[in-house]
Amino acid sequence: MMNDEYGNSNNNYKELTLLDKLKRAWINEKYAPNLLIYEEDIIRDVMEKIEEKESLCASAISNINLQFTANIYEMEIERLKYIIKCYLVERIKKIDKYYTSILLQIENGDEYDDKLLSEFEINYCQKYKALMDGYFKNTLLNSIPKDFQKMDSNAINKPFLNTFVFCKPREDLGDFLVDDETIDFKKSSIYFLRYLPIKSLVEGGKMDLI
């Protein structure tokens, strides 16, 4: 009865796969110098899994025979919530740092850039920019001549894409040109490379950062 109620081995396999996807999204976001697209599908599936487990815990906690299982699920719920929090914190830190360039990227970008932020993050980014623009205007720009008040586009804070990162292909990718050198990317290998040449591979889900 307990196995039927709490899921068979196939469900457990799916949960592990979902957890791996969530952890991978977090680590990639943590080590990428730029903001990656918001993993909407993964976050939605994880939140649904959390709600499912919370429902199971609520129904099992009053049954003394199932309290141990309920405690296990509570720990799994806390683990999922923790990783989601870490993922979102990494994104908010980048939004706080690069809010102007992010909004310009969305405004002038392509279909990929349209998925860069969640609805909440878009609202947060726009409000944060309005607050910071107001702050700089009131504390700095009003005290200098008008000829110097216009913001130079080159002065916008942007992520440094030439930083070096550790990366690992998700599959054999074959030959790829990196800094005038052809590299045969193998699934089982780890590489230490400049981020910019492999940026498209990371954004395309073919390469993970570690």
CYANA upper distance limits for C-alpha pairs under 8 A (distance plus 0.5 A):
  1 MET  CA      5 GLU  CA      6.66
  2 MET  CA      6 TYR  CA      6.51
  3 ASN  CA      7 GLY  CA      6.18
  3 ASN  CA      8 ASN  CA      6.45
  4 ASP  CA      8 ASN  CA      7.04
  6 TYR  CA     56 LEU  CA      7.96
  7 GLY  CA     11 ASN  CA      6.13
  7 GLY  CA     12 ASN  CA      7.36
  8 ASN  CA     12 ASN  CA      7.00
  9 SER  CA     13 TYR  CA      6.70
 10 ASN  CA     14 LYS  CA      6.94
 11 ASN  CA     15 GLU  CA      6.76
 12 ASN  CA     16 LEU  CA      6.75
 13 TYR  CA     17 THR  CA      6.76
 14 LYS  CA     18 LEU  CA      6.67
 15 GLU  CA     19 LEU  CA      6.57
 16 LEU  CA     20 ASP  CA      6.60
 17 THR  CA     21 LYS  CA      6.77
 18 LEU  CA     22 LEU  CA      6.76
 18 LEU  CA     42 ILE  CA      7.79
 18 LEU  CA     45 ASP  CA      8.29
 18 LEU  CA     46 VAL  CA      7.65
 19 LEU  CA     23 LYS  CA      6.66
 19 LEU  CA     46 VAL  CA      8.41
 19 LEU  CA     80 LEU  CA      8.00
 20 ASP  CA     24 ARG  CA      6.50
 21 LYS  CA     25 ALA  CA      6.65
 21 LYS  CA     42 ILE  CA      7.57
 22 LEU  CA     26 TRP  CA      6.78
 22 LEU  CA     42 ILE  CA      6.99
 22 LEU  CA     43 ILE  CA      8.01
 22 LEU  CA     46 VAL  CA      8.43
 22 LEU  CA     83 ILE  CA      7.82
 22 LEU  CA     84 ILE  CA      7.98
 23 LYS  CA     27 ILE  CA      6.68
 23 LYS  CA     83 ILE  CA      7.32
 24 ARG  CA     28 ASN  CA      6.52
 24 ARG  CA    208 ASP  CA      7.90
 25 ALA  CA     29 GLU  CA      6.59
 25 ALA  CA     39 GLU  CA      7.74
 25 ALA  CA     87 TYR  CA      7.80
 26 TRP  CA     30 LYS  CA      6.55
 26 TRP  CA     83 ILE  CA      7.69
 26 TRP  CA     84 ILE  CA      8.26
 26 TRP  CA     86 CYS  CA      7.41
 26 TRP  CA     87 TYR  CA      5.10
 26 TRP  CA     90 GLU  CA      8.35
 27 ILE  CA     31 TYR  CA      6.76
 27 ILE  CA     87 TYR  CA      8.42
 27 ILE  CA    209 LEU  CA      7.23
 27 ILE  CA    210 ILE  CA      7.16
 28 ASN  CA     32 ALA  CA      6.34
 28 ASN  CA    202 VAL  CA      8.47
 28 ASN  CA    208 ASP  CA      6.68
 28 ASN  CA    209 LEU  CA      5.63
 28 ASN  CA    210 ILE  CA      7.69
 29 GLU  CA     35 LEU  CA      7.40
 29 GLU  CA     36 LEU  CA      6.83
 29 GLU  CA     87 TYR  CA      7.50
 29 GLU  CA     90 GLU  CA      7.09
 29 GLU  CA     91 ARG  CA      7.56
 30 LYS  CA     87 TYR  CA      8.08
 30 LYS  CA     90 GLU  CA      6.40
 31 TYR  CA    165 VAL  CA      7.90
 31 TYR  CA    209 LEU  CA      6.84
 31 TYR  CA    210 ILE  CA      7.71
 32 ALA  CA     36 LEU  CA      8.06
 32 ALA  CA    165 VAL  CA      8.49
 32 ALA  CA    195 TYR  CA      8.28
 32 ALA  CA    209 LEU  CA      7.74
 33 PRO  CA    159 PRO  CA      6.27
 33 PRO  CA    160 PHE  CA      6.86
 33 PRO  CA    161 LEU  CA      6.65
 33 PRO  CA    163 THR  CA      8.06
 34 ASN  CA     94 LYS  CA      7.95
 34 ASN  CA    159 PRO  CA      5.97
 34 ASN  CA    160 PHE  CA      8.17
 34 ASN  CA    161 LEU  CA      7.62
 35 LEU  CA     91 ARG  CA      7.20
 35 LEU  CA     94 LYS  CA      6.91
 35 LEU  CA     95 ILE  CA      8.22
 35 LEU  CA    116 LEU  CA      7.97
 36 LEU  CA    116 LEU  CA      6.85
 36 LEU  CA    203 GLU  CA      7.24
 37 ILE  CA    112 TYR  CA      7.88
 37 ILE  CA    113 ASP  CA      7.83
 37 ILE  CA    115 LYS  CA      6.14
 37 ILE  CA    116 LEU  CA      4.46
 37 ILE  CA    117 LEU  CA      6.95
 37 ILE  CA    203 GLU  CA      8.16
 38 TYR  CA    115 LYS  CA      6.88
 38 TYR  CA    116 LEU  CA      5.91
 38 TYR  CA    117 LEU  CA      5.93
 38 TYR  CA    118 SER  CA      6.61
 39 GLU  CA     43 ILE  CA      6.75
 40 GLU  CA     44 ARG  CA      6.53
 40 GLU  CA    118 SER  CA      7.92
 41 ASP  CA     45 ASP  CA      6.64
 42 ILE  CA     46 VAL  CA      6.63
 43 ILE  CA     47 MET  CA      6.61
 43 ILE  CA     84 ILE  CA      8.03
 44 ARG  CA     48 GLU  CA      6.74
 45 ASP  CA     49 LYS  CA      6.71
 46 VAL  CA     50 ILE  CA      6.66
 46 VAL  CA     80 LEU  CA      7.87
 47 MET  CA     51 GLU  CA      6.76
 48 GLU  CA     52 GLU  CA      6.69
 49 LYS  CA     53 LYS  CA      6.70
 50 ILE  CA     54 GLU  CA      6.57
 50 ILE  CA     77 ILE  CA      6.30
 50 ILE  CA     80 LEU  CA      7.98
 51 GLU  CA     55 SER  CA      6.69
 52 GLU  CA     56 LEU  CA      6.89
 53 LYS  CA     57 CYS  CA      6.61
 53 LYS  CA     73 TYR  CA      6.82
 53 LYS  CA     74 GLU  CA      8.24
 53 LYS  CA     77 ILE  CA      7.55
 54 GLU  CA     58 ALA  CA      6.65
 54 GLU  CA     73 TYR  CA      8.31
 54 GLU  CA     74 GLU  CA      7.95
 54 GLU  CA     77 ILE  CA      8.02
 55 SER  CA     59 SER  CA      6.89
 56 LEU  CA     60 ALA  CA      6.61
 56 LEU  CA     70 ALA  CA      7.87
 57 CYS  CA     61 ILE  CA      6.24
 57 CYS  CA     70 ALA  CA      5.38
 57 CYS  CA     71 ASN  CA      8.20
 57 CYS  CA     73 TYR  CA      7.27
 57 CYS  CA     74 GLU  CA      7.58
 58 ALA  CA     62 SER  CA      8.24
 59 SER  CA     63 ASN  CA      8.42
 60 ALA  CA     66 LEU  CA      6.11
 60 ALA  CA     67 GLN  CA      6.83
 60 ALA  CA     70 ALA  CA      6.58
 61 ILE  CA     66 LEU  CA      7.25
 61 ILE  CA     67 GLN  CA      5.71
 61 ILE  CA     70 ALA  CA      6.58
 62 SER  CA     67 GLN  CA      7.87
 63 ASN  CA     67 GLN  CA      6.77
 66 LEU  CA     70 ALA  CA      6.68
 67 GLN  CA     71 ASN  CA      6.63
 68 PHE  CA     72 ILE  CA      6.91
 69 THR  CA     73 TYR  CA      6.89
 70 ALA  CA     74 GLU  CA      6.71
 71 ASN  CA     75 MET  CA      6.86
 72 ILE  CA     76 GLU  CA      6.88
 73 TYR  CA     77 ILE  CA      6.60
 74 GLU  CA     78 GLU  CA      6.78
 75 MET  CA     79 ARG  CA      6.70
 76 GLU  CA     80 LEU  CA      6.76
 77 ILE  CA     81 LYS  CA      6.67
 78 GLU  CA     82 TYR  CA      6.51
 79 ARG  CA     83 ILE  CA      6.86
 80 LEU  CA     84 ILE  CA      6.73
 81 LYS  CA     85 LYS  CA      6.60
 82 TYR  CA     86 CYS  CA      6.74
 83 ILE  CA     87 TYR  CA      6.62
 84 ILE  CA     88 LEU  CA      6.67
 85 LYS  CA     89 VAL  CA      6.51
 86 CYS  CA     90 GLU  CA      6.77
 87 TYR  CA     91 ARG  CA      7.07
 88 LEU  CA     92 ILE  CA      6.68
 89 VAL  CA     93 LYS  CA      6.66
 90 GLU  CA     94 LYS  CA      7.07
 91 ARG  CA     95 ILE  CA      6.73
 92 ILE  CA     96 ASP  CA      6.57
 92 ILE  CA    121 GLU  CA      8.38
 93 LYS  CA     97 LYS  CA      6.83
 94 LYS  CA     98 TYR  CA      6.34
 94 LYS  CA     99 TYR  CA      8.13
 95 ILE  CA     99 TYR  CA      5.36
 95 ILE  CA    102 ILE  CA      7.77
 95 ILE  CA    125 CYS  CA      6.96
 96 ASP  CA    125 CYS  CA      8.05
 96 ASP  CA    128 TYR  CA      7.98
 97 LYS  CA    157 ASN  CA      7.75
 98 TYR  CA    102 ILE  CA      6.50
 98 TYR  CA    157 ASN  CA      6.22
 98 TYR  CA    158 LYS  CA      6.34
 98 TYR  CA    159 PRO  CA      7.60
 99 TYR  CA    103 LEU  CA      6.72
 99 TYR  CA    125 CYS  CA      6.46
 99 TYR  CA    126 GLN  CA      8.43
 99 TYR  CA    128 TYR  CA      8.18
 99 TYR  CA    129 LYS  CA      6.96
100 THR  CA    104 LEU  CA      6.77
100 THR  CA    129 LYS  CA      7.34
100 THR  CA    156 ILE  CA      7.34
100 THR  CA    157 ASN  CA      7.95
101 SER  CA    105 GLN  CA      6.46
101 SER  CA    156 ILE  CA      7.10
101 SER  CA    157 ASN  CA      7.30
101 SER  CA    158 LYS  CA      6.59
102 ILE  CA    106 ILE  CA      6.79
103 LEU  CA    107 GLU  CA      6.62
103 LEU  CA    125 CYS  CA      8.17
103 LEU  CA    126 GLN  CA      8.29
104 LEU  CA    108 ASN  CA      6.49
104 LEU  CA    109 GLY  CA      8.37
105 GLN  CA    109 GLY  CA      5.71
105 GLN  CA    113 ASP  CA      7.16
106 ILE  CA    110 ASP  CA      8.13
106 ILE  CA    113 ASP  CA      5.70
106 ILE  CA    114 ASP  CA      6.37
106 ILE  CA    116 LEU  CA      7.90
109 GLY  CA    113 ASP  CA      5.85
109 GLY  CA    114 ASP  CA      7.74
110 ASP  CA    114 ASP  CA      7.05
111 GLU  CA    115 LYS  CA      7.48
112 TYR  CA    116 LEU  CA      7.28
117 LEU  CA    121 GLU  CA      5.98
117 LEU  CA    122 ILE  CA      6.31
118 SER  CA    122 ILE  CA      6.67
119 GLU  CA    123 ASN  CA      6.88
120 PHE  CA    124 TYR  CA      6.59
121 GLU  CA    125 CYS  CA      6.36
122 ILE  CA    126 GLN  CA      6.63
123 ASN  CA    127 LYS  CA      6.61
124 TYR  CA    128 TYR  CA      6.41
125 CYS  CA    129 LYS  CA      6.60
126 GLN  CA    130 ALA  CA      6.75
127 LYS  CA    131 LEU  CA      6.71
128 TYR  CA    132 MET  CA      6.65
129 LYS  CA    133 ASP  CA      6.40
130 ALA  CA    134 GLY  CA      6.59
131 LEU  CA    135 TYR  CA      6.62
132 MET  CA    136 PHE  CA      6.67
133 ASP  CA    137 LYS  CA      6.56
134 GLY  CA    138 ASN  CA      6.60
135 TYR  CA    139 THR  CA      6.48
136 PHE  CA    140 LEU  CA      5.75
136 PHE  CA    141 LEU  CA      6.77
137 LYS  CA    141 LEU  CA      5.15
137 LYS  CA    142 ASN  CA      6.37
138 ASN  CA    142 ASN  CA      6.45
139 THR  CA    143 SER  CA      7.88
140 LEU  CA    144 ILE  CA      7.53
141 LEU  CA    145 PRO  CA      8.43
141 LEU  CA    149 GLN  CA      6.09
142 ASN  CA    149 GLN  CA      8.45
144 ILE  CA    148 PHE  CA      7.29
144 ILE  CA    149 GLN  CA      7.42
145 PRO  CA    149 GLN  CA      7.20
146 LYS  CA    150 LYS  CA      8.14
151 MET  CA    155 ALA  CA      7.70
152 ASP  CA    156 ILE  CA      7.79
161 LEU  CA    194 ARG  CA      8.27
161 LEU  CA    195 TYR  CA      6.34
161 LEU  CA    196 LEU  CA      5.70
162 ASN  CA    194 ARG  CA      5.96
162 ASN  CA    195 TYR  CA      6.16
162 ASN  CA    196 LEU  CA      6.05
163 THR  CA    194 ARG  CA      6.10
163 THR  CA    195 TYR  CA      6.36
163 THR  CA    196 LEU  CA      8.34
164 PHE  CA    192 PHE  CA      7.08
164 PHE  CA    193 LEU  CA      5.74
164 PHE  CA    194 ARG  CA      4.73
164 PHE  CA    195 TYR  CA      6.18
165 VAL  CA    192 PHE  CA      6.05
165 VAL  CA    193 LEU  CA      6.12
165 VAL  CA    194 ARG  CA      6.70
165 VAL  CA    195 TYR  CA      6.49
165 VAL  CA    209 LEU  CA      7.54
165 VAL  CA    210 ILE  CA      8.35
166 PHE  CA    190 ILE  CA      7.31
166 PHE  CA    191 TYR  CA      6.06
166 PHE  CA    192 PHE  CA      5.02
166 PHE  CA    193 LEU  CA      7.09
166 PHE  CA    209 LEU  CA      6.31
166 PHE  CA    210 ILE  CA      6.02
167 CYS  CA    190 ILE  CA      6.27
167 CYS  CA    191 TYR  CA      5.79
167 CYS  CA    192 PHE  CA      6.93
167 CYS  CA    193 LEU  CA      8.06
167 CYS  CA    207 MET  CA      7.15
167 CYS  CA    208 ASP  CA      6.03
167 CYS  CA    209 LEU  CA      4.81
167 CYS  CA    210 ILE  CA      6.11
168 LYS  CA    187 LYS  CA      7.29
168 LYS  CA    188 SER  CA      8.04
168 LYS  CA    189 SER  CA      6.74
168 LYS  CA    190 ILE  CA      5.35
168 LYS  CA    191 TYR  CA      6.86
168 LYS  CA    207 MET  CA      6.22
168 LYS  CA    208 ASP  CA      5.76
168 LYS  CA    209 LEU  CA      6.82
168 LYS  CA    210 ILE  CA      7.66
169 PRO  CA    173 LEU  CA      7.72
169 PRO  CA    185 PHE  CA      7.19
169 PRO  CA    186 LYS  CA      7.01
169 PRO  CA    187 LYS  CA      5.48
169 PRO  CA    188 SER  CA      8.11
169 PRO  CA    189 SER  CA      7.93
169 PRO  CA    190 ILE  CA      8.24
169 PRO  CA    206 LYS  CA      6.50
169 PRO  CA    207 MET  CA      4.80
169 PRO  CA    208 ASP  CA      6.62
170 ARG  CA    187 LYS  CA      6.10
170 ARG  CA    205 GLY  CA      8.43
170 ARG  CA    206 LYS  CA      6.03
170 ARG  CA    207 MET  CA      6.08
170 ARG  CA    208 ASP  CA      7.31
171 GLU  CA    186 LYS  CA      7.18
171 GLU  CA    187 LYS  CA      5.00
171 GLU  CA    206 LYS  CA      7.56
172 ASP  CA    185 PHE  CA      6.38
172 ASP  CA    186 LYS  CA      5.02
172 ASP  CA    187 LYS  CA      5.34
173 LEU  CA    184 ASP  CA      7.59
173 LEU  CA    185 PHE  CA      5.72
173 LEU  CA    186 LYS  CA      6.95
173 LEU  CA    187 LYS  CA      8.17
174 GLY  CA    183 ILE  CA      8.19
174 GLY  CA    184 ASP  CA      5.32
174 GLY  CA    185 PHE  CA      5.84
174 GLY  CA    186 LYS  CA      7.59
175 ASP  CA    182 THR  CA      6.48
175 ASP  CA    183 ILE  CA      5.79
175 ASP  CA    184 ASP  CA      4.72
175 ASP  CA    185 PHE  CA      6.86
176 PHE  CA    182 THR  CA      5.91
176 PHE  CA    183 ILE  CA      5.72
176 PHE  CA    184 ASP  CA      6.79
176 PHE  CA    185 PHE  CA      7.60
177 LEU  CA    181 GLU  CA      6.04
177 LEU  CA    182 THR  CA      4.94
177 LEU  CA    183 ILE  CA      6.74
177 LEU  CA    197 PRO  CA      8.48
178 VAL  CA    182 THR  CA      6.64
178 VAL  CA    183 ILE  CA      7.38
178 VAL  CA    197 PRO  CA      6.27
178 VAL  CA    198 ILE  CA      8.16
179 ASP  CA    197 PRO  CA      7.79
185 PHE  CA    189 SER  CA      7.92
194 ARG  CA    198 ILE  CA      7.89
195 TYR  CA    199 LYS  CA      6.25
198 ILE  CA    202 VAL  CA      6.93
198 ILE  CA    207 MET  CA      8.37
199 LYS  CA    203 GLU  CA      6.65
200 SER  CA    204 GLY  CA      6.31
201 LEU  CA    205 GLY  CA      6.73
201 LEU  CA    206 LYS  CA      5.58
201 LEU  CA    207 MET  CA      5.81
202 VAL  CA    206 LYS  CA      6.38
202 VAL  CA    207 MET  CA      5.12
202 VAL  CA    208 ASP  CA      6.50
202 VAL  CA    209 LEU  CA      8.09
203 GLU  CA    207 MET  CA      8.47
